[in-house]
Amino acid sequence: MDIDSKAKIMSKTSSKKLTADALTAYNDLYLKKGDYDGLILTTDGKSISLESKVQSNVKSIEALLGDATRFVILEVKGKLVIILWKPETSKPMEVMKYNSVRGALEQELGNLKAFTCTNKEELASVLG
């Protein structure tokens, strides 16, 4: 299936977890339509929302993520990946919210390779 076909399918199917703005941003990222190469997503444990669109250099990602648990979708070595940013200072209830929707997010976005990072060194390693 070519890129355009996959994007059309994703836009026509209703997402069970991703909000409309998050799905649109992902499709644009997948098709390289935007001036960004990453997304930061948040969740309330039920749906996943777009927080921001970013450039994927380590310093900008670290600055935006801070001490909050978040999903990050980035292009790494030509492929999109999902990163669960789960700093060591994360509260257990916050981590549980993200873990509860992680599988659905991975499935909805076509089983992208997924990583969990708990510190800046791990994030830098993933971003290469």
SULLINFEN-V582982 format. One record per pair of residues at least 6 apart in sequence whose ideal C-beta (glycine too) atoms are under 7 Angstrom apart, sorted by the first residue. I is the first residue (numbers start at 0). GAP is how many residues later the second one is. If there is no record, write none. Layout:
# SULLINFEN-V582982
I;GAP, I;GAP
This chain:
# SULLINFEN-V582982
2;27, 2;28, 6;20, 6;23, 6;24, 9;13, 9;17, 10;16, 14;8, 14;93, 15;88, 16;30, 16;31, 16;84, 16;87, 16;88, 16;91, 17;30, 17;90, 18;28, 18;29, 18;30, 18;31, 20;29, 21;19, 21;26, 21;27, 21;28, 24;14, 24;25, 24;28, 25;13, 25;47, 25;83, 27;6, 28;10, 28;44, 29;50, 33;19, 35;17, 35;18, 35;19, 36;18, 36;19, 36;37, 36;38, 37;16, 37;17, 37;18, 37;34, 37;35, 37;36, 38;11, 38;14, 38;34, 39;11, 39;12, 39;14, 39;24, 39;30, 39;32, 40;7, 40;8, 40;9, 40;10, 40;29, 40;30, 40;32, 41;7, 41;9, 41;28, 42;54, 42;55, 42;58, 43;53, 44;52, 44;55, 44;56, 47;23, 47;53, 47;57, 50;19, 51;12, 53;6, 53;7, 53;10, 55;18, 55;19, 55;71, 57;65, 57;66, 57;69, 60;11, 60;62, 61;58, 61;61, 64;20, 66;20, 66;22, 68;16, 68;17, 68;21, 68;25, 68;26, 68;29, 69;15, 70;11, 70;13, 70;27, 70;34, 71;11, 71;13, 72;7, 72;9, 73;7, 73;9, 75;50, 75;51, 75;52, 76;51, 78;34, 79;32, 80;31, 80;32, 80;33, 80;34, 81;23, 81;24, 81;27, 81;30, 81;32, 82;32, 82;34, 82;43, 83;14, 83;18, 83;32, 84;32, 85;9, 85;30, 85;32, 86;31, 86;32, 87;30, 87;31, 105;6, 105;8, 114;11, 116;6, 116;9
